[in-house]
Amino acid sequence: MFGFTEEQVSHFGVTFGLAAFIGYMLFIVWNLARKSNAGRFGTFVLFFVLAFGMLGFIAKAIIQWVLGI
């Protein structure tokens, strides 16, 4: 497709597409905290709990980058 291999297209989609999706999910969590008047601690808890799964994806990318995999 347009001179790119399937691996390059897949890597681009996973890297940038998922990063954009994570950003959108963070916006949703922030909006939820704002509309529910959660306060500072409540907002922290929302971000910590709801965004904890994203940390695994980010950690995996960093570990792969450090190890050169």
PyMOL Python script that loads the backbone (N, CA, C, O; Angstrom):
from pymol import cmd

cmd.read_pdbstr("""\
ATOM      1  N   MET A   1       0.841  -1.160   0.000  1.00  0.00           N
ATOM      2  CA  MET A   1       0.000   0.000   0.000  1.00  0.00           C
ATOM      3  C   MET A   1       0.895   1.234   0.000  1.00  0.00           C
ATOM      4  O   MET A   1       1.580   1.490   0.990  1.00  0.00           O
ATOM      5  N   PHE A   2       0.905   1.980  -1.053  1.00  0.00           N
ATOM      6  CA  PHE A   2       1.656   3.224  -1.201  1.00  0.00           C
ATOM      7  C   PHE A   2       3.140   3.046  -0.916  1.00  0.00           C
ATOM      8  O   PHE A   2       3.791   3.965  -0.420  1.00  0.00           O
ATOM      9  N   GLY A   3       3.678   1.875  -1.223  1.00  0.00           N
ATOM     10  CA  GLY A   3       5.097   1.617  -1.043  1.00  0.00           C
ATOM     11  C   GLY A   3       5.492   1.200   0.360  1.00  0.00           C
ATOM     12  O   GLY A   3       6.683   1.074   0.643  1.00  0.00           O
ATOM     13  N   PHE A   4       4.542   0.984   1.236  1.00  0.00           N
ATOM     14  CA  PHE A   4       4.845   0.557   2.602  1.00  0.00           C
ATOM     15  C   PHE A   4       4.536  -0.927   2.753  1.00  0.00           C
ATOM     16  O   PHE A   4       3.605  -1.446   2.137  1.00  0.00           O
ATOM     17  N   THR A   5       5.323  -1.594   3.574  1.00  0.00           N
ATOM     18  CA  THR A   5       5.052  -3.002   3.848  1.00  0.00           C
ATOM     19  C   THR A   5       3.942  -3.096   4.898  1.00  0.00           C
ATOM     20  O   THR A   5       3.607  -2.117   5.566  1.00  0.00           O
ATOM     21  N   GLU A   6       3.394  -4.279   5.019  1.00  0.00           N
ATOM     22  CA  GLU A   6       2.336  -4.502   6.003  1.00  0.00           C
ATOM     23  C   GLU A   6       2.861  -4.266   7.422  1.00  0.00           C
ATOM     24  O   GLU A   6       2.138  -3.765   8.284  1.00  0.00           O
ATOM     25  N   GLU A   7       4.114  -4.629   7.653  1.00  0.00           N
ATOM     26  CA  GLU A   7       4.717  -4.437   8.974  1.00  0.00           C
ATOM     27  C   GLU A   7       4.835  -2.952   9.317  1.00  0.00           C
ATOM     28  O   GLU A   7       4.583  -2.560  10.457  1.00  0.00           O
ATOM     29  N   GLN A   8       5.212  -2.129   8.350  1.00  0.00           N
ATOM     30  CA  GLN A   8       5.342  -0.690   8.593  1.00  0.00           C
ATOM     31  C   GLN A   8       3.982  -0.051   8.874  1.00  0.00           C
ATOM     32  O   GLN A   8       3.861   0.788   9.766  1.00  0.00           O
ATOM     33  N   VAL A   9       2.983  -0.437   8.129  1.00  0.00           N
ATOM     34  CA  VAL A   9       1.639   0.098   8.336  1.00  0.00           C
ATOM     35  C   VAL A   9       1.105  -0.325   9.697  1.00  0.00           C
ATOM     36  O   VAL A   9       0.499   0.475  10.410  1.00  0.00           O
ATOM     37  N   SER A  10       1.328  -1.570  10.052  1.00  0.00           N
ATOM     38  CA  SER A  10       0.874  -2.085  11.343  1.00  0.00           C
ATOM     39  C   SER A  10       1.590  -1.390  12.491  1.00  0.00           C
ATOM     40  O   SER A  10       0.954  -1.031  13.482  1.00  0.00           O
ATOM     41  N   HIS A  11       2.883  -1.195  12.381  1.00  0.00           N
ATOM     42  CA  HIS A  11       3.652  -0.522  13.432  1.00  0.00           C
ATOM     43  C   HIS A  11       3.171   0.922  13.598  1.00  0.00           C
ATOM     44  O   HIS A  11       3.011   1.399  14.721  1.00  0.00           O
ATOM     45  N   PHE A  12       2.944   1.607  12.492  1.00  0.00           N
ATOM     46  CA  PHE A  12       2.440   2.979  12.554  1.00  0.00           C
ATOM     47  C   PHE A  12       1.066   3.021  13.219  1.00  0.00           C
ATOM     48  O   PHE A  12       0.811   3.875  14.068  1.00  0.00           O
ATOM     49  N   GLY A  13       0.192   2.111  12.838  1.00  0.00           N
ATOM     50  CA  GLY A  13      -1.156   2.091  13.411  1.00  0.00           C
ATOM     51  C   GLY A  13      -1.157   1.804  14.895  1.00  0.00           C
ATOM     52  O   GLY A  13      -1.895   2.431  15.654  1.00  0.00           O
ATOM     53  N   VAL A  14      -0.330   0.855  15.313  1.00  0.00           N
ATOM     54  CA  VAL A  14      -0.280   0.515  16.734  1.00  0.00           C
ATOM     55  C   VAL A  14       0.339   1.656  17.523  1.00  0.00           C
ATOM     56  O   VAL A  14      -0.168   2.024  18.583  1.00  0.00           O
ATOM     57  N   THR A  15       1.424   2.216  17.022  1.00  0.00           N
ATOM     58  CA  THR A  15       2.133   3.253  17.761  1.00  0.00           C
ATOM     59  C   THR A  15       1.322   4.543  17.850  1.00  0.00           C
ATOM     60  O   THR A  15       1.043   5.022  18.949  1.00  0.00           O
ATOM     61  N   PHE A  16       0.947   5.101  16.721  1.00  0.00           N
ATOM     62  CA  PHE A  16       0.285   6.399  16.730  1.00  0.00           C
ATOM     63  C   PHE A  16      -1.220   6.286  16.948  1.00  0.00           C
ATOM     64  O   PHE A  16      -1.814   7.136  17.612  1.00  0.00           O
ATOM     65  N   GLY A  17      -1.836   5.254  16.400  1.00  0.00           N
ATOM     66  CA  GLY A  17      -3.274   5.074  16.592  1.00  0.00           C
ATOM     67  C   GLY A  17      -3.629   4.802  18.041  1.00  0.00           C
ATOM     68  O   GLY A  17      -4.576   5.378  18.577  1.00  0.00           O
ATOM     69  N   LEU A  18      -2.869   3.926  18.667  1.00  0.00           N
ATOM     70  CA  LEU A  18      -3.129   3.612  20.063  1.00  0.00           C
ATOM     71  C   LEU A  18      -2.748   4.769  20.973  1.00  0.00           C
ATOM     72  O   LEU A  18      -3.397   4.989  21.996  1.00  0.00           O
ATOM     73  N   ALA A  19      -1.703   5.512  20.614  1.00  0.00           N
ATOM     74  CA  ALA A  19      -1.338   6.702  21.392  1.00  0.00           C
ATOM     75  C   ALA A  19      -2.455   7.741  21.334  1.00  0.00           C
ATOM     76  O   ALA A  19      -2.772   8.369  22.344  1.00  0.00           O
ATOM     77  N   ALA A  20      -3.046   7.921  20.170  1.00  0.00           N
ATOM     78  CA  ALA A  20      -4.166   8.850  20.042  1.00  0.00           C
ATOM     79  C   ALA A  20      -5.368   8.355  20.847  1.00  0.00           C
ATOM     80  O   ALA A  20      -6.067   9.150  21.475  1.00  0.00           O
ATOM     81  N   PHE A  21      -5.606   7.055  20.829  1.00  0.00           N
ATOM     82  CA  PHE A  21      -6.711   6.478  21.589  1.00  0.00           C
ATOM     83  C   PHE A  21      -6.487   6.648  23.093  1.00  0.00           C
ATOM     84  O   PHE A  21      -7.428   6.942  23.830  1.00  0.00           O
ATOM     85  N   ILE A  22      -5.252   6.464  23.548  1.00  0.00           N
ATOM     86  CA  ILE A  22      -4.929   6.671  24.964  1.00  0.00           C
ATOM     87  C   ILE A  22      -5.158   8.126  25.345  1.00  0.00           C
ATOM     88  O   ILE A  22      -5.706   8.416  26.408  1.00  0.00           O
ATOM     89  N   GLY A  23      -4.738   9.037  24.479  1.00  0.00           N
ATOM     90  CA  GLY A  23      -4.982  10.460  24.734  1.00  0.00           C
ATOM     91  C   GLY A  23      -6.460  10.767  24.838  1.00  0.00           C
ATOM     92  O   GLY A  23      -6.876  11.541  25.700  1.00  0.00           O
ATOM     93  N   TYR A  24      -7.251  10.175  23.977  1.00  0.00           N
ATOM     94  CA  TYR A  24      -8.700  10.388  24.020  1.00  0.00           C
ATOM     95  C   TYR A  24      -9.302   9.810  25.306  1.00  0.00           C
ATOM     96  O   TYR A  24     -10.196  10.410  25.902  1.00  0.00           O
ATOM     97  N   MET A  25      -8.809   8.649  25.726  1.00  0.00           N
ATOM     98  CA  MET A  25      -9.307   8.059  26.972  1.00  0.00           C
ATOM     99  C   MET A  25      -8.932   8.920  28.173  1.00  0.00           C
ATOM    100  O   MET A  25      -9.718   9.035  29.114  1.00  0.00           O
ATOM    101  N   LEU A  26      -7.744   9.529  28.161  1.00  0.00           N
ATOM    102  CA  LEU A  26      -7.367  10.442  29.240  1.00  0.00           C
ATOM    103  C   LEU A  26      -8.281  11.665  29.266  1.00  0.00           C
ATOM    104  O   LEU A  26      -8.642  12.154  30.336  1.00  0.00           O
ATOM    105  N   PHE A  27      -8.652  12.154  28.090  1.00  0.00           N
ATOM    106  CA  PHE A  27      -9.605  13.256  28.019  1.00  0.00           C
ATOM    107  C   PHE A  27     -10.952  12.848  28.614  1.00  0.00           C
ATOM    108  O   PHE A  27     -11.576  13.633  29.327  1.00  0.00           O
ATOM    109  N   ILE A  28     -11.397  11.644  28.332  1.00  0.00           N
ATOM    110  CA  ILE A  28     -12.664  11.155  28.875  1.00  0.00           C
ATOM    111  C   ILE A  28     -12.599  11.081  30.394  1.00  0.00           C
ATOM    112  O   ILE A  28     -13.556  11.462  31.069  1.00  0.00           O
ATOM    113  N   VAL A  29     -11.482  10.595  30.946  1.00  0.00           N
ATOM    114  CA  VAL A  29     -11.335  10.506  32.397  1.00  0.00           C
ATOM    115  C   VAL A  29     -11.334  11.905  33.005  1.00  0.00           C
ATOM    116  O   VAL A  29     -11.978  12.135  34.029  1.00  0.00           O
ATOM    117  N   TRP A  30     -10.617  12.842  32.383  1.00  0.00           N
ATOM    118  CA  TRP A  30     -10.591  14.222  32.876  1.00  0.00           C
ATOM    119  C   TRP A  30     -11.990  14.834  32.838  1.00  0.00           C
ATOM    120  O   TRP A  30     -12.403  15.506  33.783  1.00  0.00           O
ATOM    121  N   ASN A  31     -12.711  14.603  31.758  1.00  0.00           N
ATOM    122  CA  ASN A  31     -14.068  15.137  31.625  1.00  0.00           C
ATOM    123  C   ASN A  31     -14.995  14.522  32.670  1.00  0.00           C
ATOM    124  O   ASN A  31     -15.841  15.217  33.232  1.00  0.00           O
ATOM    125  N   LEU A  32     -14.842  13.239  32.932  1.00  0.00           N
ATOM    126  CA  LEU A  32     -15.635  12.569  33.957  1.00  0.00           C
ATOM    127  C   LEU A  32     -15.353  13.168  35.332  1.00  0.00           C
ATOM    128  O   LEU A  32     -16.276  13.403  36.111  1.00  0.00           O
ATOM    129  N   ALA A  33     -14.079  13.415  35.628  1.00  0.00           N
ATOM    130  CA  ALA A  33     -13.709  14.009  36.916  1.00  0.00           C
ATOM    131  C   ALA A  33     -14.261  15.420  37.038  1.00  0.00           C
ATOM    132  O   ALA A  33     -14.726  15.811  38.109  1.00  0.00           O
ATOM    133  N   ARG A  34     -14.216  16.179  35.971  1.00  0.00           N
ATOM    134  CA  ARG A  34     -14.699  17.559  35.992  1.00  0.00           C
ATOM    135  C   ARG A  34     -16.216  17.616  36.171  1.00  0.00           C
ATOM    136  O   ARG A  34     -16.720  18.413  36.963  1.00  0.00           O
ATOM    137  N   LYS A  35     -16.939  16.775  35.437  1.00  0.00           N
ATOM    138  CA  LYS A  35     -18.409  16.820  35.510  1.00  0.00           C
ATOM    139  C   LYS A  35     -18.953  16.254  36.815  1.00  0.00           C
ATOM    140  O   LYS A  35     -20.058  16.601  37.231  1.00  0.00           O
ATOM    141  N   SER A  36     -18.174  15.375  37.468  1.00  0.00           N
ATOM    142  CA  SER A  36     -18.659  14.791  38.716  1.00  0.00           C
ATOM    143  C   SER A  36     -18.180  15.569  39.942  1.00  0.00           C
ATOM    144  O   SER A  36     -18.437  15.163  41.076  1.00  0.00           O
ATOM    145  N   ASN A  37     -17.481  16.690  39.716  1.00  0.00           N
ATOM    146  CA  ASN A  37     -16.943  17.506  40.808  1.00  0.00           C
ATOM    147  C   ASN A  37     -16.149  16.642  41.781  1.00  0.00           C
ATOM    148  O   ASN A  37     -16.382  16.678  42.990  1.00  0.00           O
ATOM    149  N   ALA A  38     -15.222  15.875  41.251  1.00  0.00           N
ATOM    150  CA  ALA A  38     -14.485  14.899  42.044  1.00  0.00           C
ATOM    151  C   ALA A  38     -13.484  15.532  43.003  1.00  0.00           C
ATOM    152  O   ALA A  38     -13.118  14.911  44.001  1.00  0.00           O
ATOM    153  N   GLY A  39     -13.046  16.721  42.733  1.00  0.00           N
ATOM    154  CA  GLY A  39     -12.033  17.332  43.583  1.00  0.00           C
ATOM    155  C   GLY A  39     -10.651  16.821  43.216  1.00  0.00           C
ATOM    156  O   GLY A  39     -10.500  16.022  42.293  1.00  0.00           O
ATOM    157  N   ARG A  40      -9.638  17.289  43.948  1.00  0.00           N
ATOM    158  CA  ARG A  40      -8.267  16.918  43.618  1.00  0.00           C
ATOM    159  C   ARG A  40      -7.979  15.445  43.871  1.00  0.00           C
ATOM    160  O   ARG A  40      -7.432  14.756  43.009  1.00  0.00           O
ATOM    161  N   PHE A  41      -8.342  14.970  45.039  1.00  0.00           N
ATOM    162  CA  PHE A  41      -8.062  13.572  45.376  1.00  0.00           C
ATOM    163  C   PHE A  41      -8.890  12.629  44.508  1.00  0.00           C
ATOM    164  O   PHE A  41      -8.384  11.608  44.042  1.00  0.00           O
ATOM    165  N   GLY A  42     -10.149  12.962  44.291  1.00  0.00           N
ATOM    166  CA  GLY A  42     -11.003  12.129  43.444  1.00  0.00           C
ATOM    167  C   GLY A  42     -10.500  12.070  42.016  1.00  0.00           C
ATOM    168  O   GLY A  42     -10.555  11.017  41.380  1.00  0.00           O
ATOM    169  N   THR A  43     -10.011  13.186  41.507  1.00  0.00           N
ATOM    170  CA  THR A  43      -9.449  13.211  40.161  1.00  0.00           C
ATOM    171  C   THR A  43      -8.202  12.346  40.099  1.00  0.00           C
ATOM    172  O   THR A  43      -7.990  11.616  39.130  1.00  0.00           O
ATOM    173  N   PHE A  44      -7.368  12.431  41.148  1.00  0.00           N
ATOM    174  CA  PHE A  44      -6.170  11.588  41.205  1.00  0.00           C
ATOM    175  C   PHE A  44      -6.549  10.114  41.198  1.00  0.00           C
ATOM    176  O   PHE A  44      -5.950   9.315  40.479  1.00  0.00           O
ATOM    177  N   VAL A  45      -7.539   9.761  41.995  1.00  0.00           N
ATOM    178  CA  VAL A  45      -7.964   8.354  42.063  1.00  0.00           C
ATOM    179  C   VAL A  45      -8.511   7.901  40.710  1.00  0.00           C
ATOM    180  O   VAL A  45      -8.194   6.805  40.249  1.00  0.00           O
ATOM    181  N   LEU A  46      -9.325   8.735  40.077  1.00  0.00           N
ATOM    182  CA  LEU A  46      -9.856   8.380  38.756  1.00  0.00           C
ATOM    183  C   LEU A  46      -8.737   8.150  37.752  1.00  0.00           C
ATOM    184  O   LEU A  46      -8.736   7.150  37.034  1.00  0.00           O
ATOM    185  N   PHE A  47      -7.792   9.067  37.702  1.00  0.00           N
ATOM    186  CA  PHE A  47      -6.695   8.912  36.759  1.00  0.00           C
ATOM    187  C   PHE A  47      -5.847   7.696  37.096  1.00  0.00           C
ATOM    188  O   PHE A  47      -5.434   6.963  36.197  1.00  0.00           O
ATOM    189  N   PHE A  48      -5.580   7.471  38.376  1.00  0.00           N
ATOM    190  CA  PHE A  48      -4.743   6.346  38.769  1.00  0.00           C
ATOM    191  C   PHE A  48      -5.408   5.018  38.430  1.00  0.00           C
ATOM    192  O   PHE A  48      -4.771   4.136  37.853  1.00  0.00           O
ATOM    193  N   VAL A  49      -6.667   4.869  38.778  1.00  0.00           N
ATOM    194  CA  VAL A  49      -7.360   3.597  38.580  1.00  0.00           C
ATOM    195  C   VAL A  49      -7.720   3.375  37.121  1.00  0.00           C
ATOM    196  O   VAL A  49      -7.448   2.307  36.572  1.00  0.00           O
ATOM    197  N   LEU A  50      -8.323   4.360  36.493  1.00  0.00           N
ATOM    198  CA  LEU A  50      -8.799   4.163  35.127  1.00  0.00           C
ATOM    199  C   LEU A  50      -7.680   4.210  34.096  1.00  0.00           C
ATOM    200  O   LEU A  50      -7.803   3.624  33.020  1.00  0.00           O
ATOM    201  N   ALA A  51      -6.597   4.898  34.411  1.00  0.00           N
ATOM    202  CA  ALA A  51      -5.497   4.989  33.456  1.00  0.00           C
ATOM    203  C   ALA A  51      -4.396   3.976  33.751  1.00  0.00           C
ATOM    204  O   ALA A  51      -3.381   3.962  33.055  1.00  0.00           O
ATOM    205  N   PHE A  52      -4.569   3.136  34.757  1.00  0.00           N
ATOM    206  CA  PHE A  52      -3.530   2.190  35.136  1.00  0.00           C
ATOM    207  C   PHE A  52      -3.251   1.172  34.033  1.00  0.00           C
ATOM    208  O   PHE A  52      -2.108   0.747  33.865  1.00  0.00           O
ATOM    209  N   GLY A  53      -4.267   0.778  33.286  1.00  0.00           N
ATOM    210  CA  GLY A  53      -4.073  -0.170  32.195  1.00  0.00           C
ATOM    211  C   GLY A  53      -3.228   0.392  31.070  1.00  0.00           C
ATOM    212  O   GLY A  53      -2.520  -0.348  30.387  1.00  0.00           O
ATOM    213  N   MET A  54      -3.301   1.696  30.878  1.00  0.00           N
ATOM    214  CA  MET A  54      -2.494   2.330  29.832  1.00  0.00           C
ATOM    215  C   MET A  54      -1.013   2.297  30.192  1.00  0.00           C
ATOM    216  O   MET A  54      -0.154   2.298  29.310  1.00  0.00           O
ATOM    217  N   LEU A  55      -0.720   2.267  31.474  1.00  0.00           N
ATOM    218  CA  LEU A  55       0.660   2.251  31.922  1.00  0.00           C
ATOM    219  C   LEU A  55       1.380   0.995  31.426  1.00  0.00           C
ATOM    220  O   LEU A  55       2.570   1.051  31.116  1.00  0.00           O
ATOM    221  N   GLY A  56       0.686  -0.115  31.348  1.00  0.00           N
ATOM    222  CA  GLY A  56       1.278  -1.347  30.843  1.00  0.00           C
ATOM    223  C   GLY A  56       1.706  -1.227  29.395  1.00  0.00           C
ATOM    224  O   GLY A  56       2.786  -1.688  29.026  1.00  0.00           O
ATOM    225  N   PHE A  57       0.881  -0.619  28.580  1.00  0.00           N
ATOM    226  CA  PHE A  57       1.231  -0.431  27.170  1.00  0.00           C
ATOM    227  C   PHE A  57       2.423   0.498  27.033  1.00  0.00           C
ATOM    228  O   PHE A  57       3.323   0.239  26.234  1.00  0.00           O
ATOM    229  N   ILE A  58       2.438   1.570  27.798  1.00  0.00           N
ATOM    230  CA  ILE A  58       3.544   2.519  27.735  1.00  0.00           C
ATOM    231  C   ILE A  58       4.828   1.871  28.245  1.00  0.00           C
ATOM    232  O   ILE A  58       5.892   2.058  27.655  1.00  0.00           O
ATOM    233  N   ALA A  59       4.738   1.114  29.332  1.00  0.00           N
ATOM    234  CA  ALA A  59       5.916   0.425  29.875  1.00  0.00           C
ATOM    235  C   ALA A  59       6.456  -0.587  28.871  1.00  0.00           C
ATOM    236  O   ALA A  59       7.670  -0.726  28.725  1.00  0.00           O
ATOM    237  N   LYS A  60       5.571  -1.291  28.184  1.00  0.00           N
ATOM    238  CA  LYS A  60       5.998  -2.267  27.176  1.00  0.00           C
ATOM    239  C   LYS A  60       6.767  -1.575  26.058  1.00  0.00           C
ATOM    240  O   LYS A  60       7.792  -2.086  25.607  1.00  0.00           O
ATOM    241  N   ALA A  61       6.294  -0.436  25.612  1.00  0.00           N
ATOM    242  CA  ALA A  61       6.980   0.296  24.545  1.00  0.00           C
ATOM    243  C   ALA A  61       8.351   0.780  25.007  1.00  0.00           C
ATOM    244  O   ALA A  61       9.318   0.724  24.246  1.00  0.00           O
ATOM    245  N   ILE A  62       8.441   1.252  26.241  1.00  0.00           N
ATOM    246  CA  ILE A  62       9.717   1.735  26.759  1.00  0.00           C
ATOM    247  C   ILE A  62      10.699   0.576  26.923  1.00  0.00           C
ATOM    248  O   ILE A  62      11.873   0.705  26.577  1.00  0.00           O
ATOM    249  N   ILE A  63      10.228  -0.551  27.447  1.00  0.00           N
ATOM    250  CA  ILE A  63      11.093  -1.719  27.620  1.00  0.00           C
ATOM    251  C   ILE A  63      11.595  -2.217  26.258  1.00  0.00           C
ATOM    252  O   ILE A  63      12.766  -2.574  26.127  1.00  0.00           O
ATOM    253  N   GLN A  64      10.735  -2.243  25.265  1.00  0.00           N
ATOM    254  CA  GLN A  64      11.158  -2.664  23.935  1.00  0.00           C
ATOM    255  C   GLN A  64      12.187  -1.698  23.362  1.00  0.00           C
ATOM    256  O   GLN A  64      13.142  -2.126  22.714  1.00  0.00           O
ATOM    257  N   TRP A  65      12.007  -0.415  23.591  1.00  0.00           N
ATOM    258  CA  TRP A  65      12.945   0.586  23.097  1.00  0.00           C
ATOM    259  C   TRP A  65      14.301   0.453  23.773  1.00  0.00           C
ATOM    260  O   TRP A  65      15.339   0.542  23.117  1.00  0.00           O
ATOM    261  N   VAL A  66      14.293   0.236  25.105  1.00  0.00           N
ATOM    262  CA  VAL A  66      15.544   0.112  25.847  1.00  0.00           C
ATOM    263  C   VAL A  66      16.300  -1.158  25.437  1.00  0.00           C
ATOM    264  O   VAL A  66      17.516  -1.125  25.252  1.00  0.00           O
ATOM    265  N   LEU A  67      15.587  -2.263  25.299  1.00  0.00           N
ATOM    266  CA  LEU A  67      16.231  -3.524  24.944  1.00  0.00           C
ATOM    267  C   LEU A  67      16.519  -3.657  23.445  1.00  0.00           C
ATOM    268  O   LEU A  67      17.243  -4.560  23.025  1.00  0.00           O
ATOM    269  N   GLY A  68      15.958  -2.768  22.657  1.00  0.00           N
ATOM    270  CA  GLY A  68      16.190  -2.810  21.213  1.00  0.00           C
ATOM    271  C   GLY A  68      15.467  -3.930  20.520  1.00  0.00           C
ATOM    272  O   GLY A  68      15.943  -4.440  19.505  1.00  0.00           O
ATOM    273  N   ILE A  69      14.330  -4.324  21.041  1.00  0.00           N
ATOM    274  CA  ILE A  69      13.549  -5.426  20.468  1.00  0.00           C
ATOM    275  C   ILE A  69      12.674  -4.899  19.355  1.00  0.00           C
ATOM    276  O   ILE A  69      11.933  -5.663  18.737  1.00  0.00           O
TER     277      ILE A  69
END
""", "prot")
cmd.dss("prot")
cmd.show_as("cartoon", "prot")
cmd.util.cbc("prot")
cmd.orient("prot")
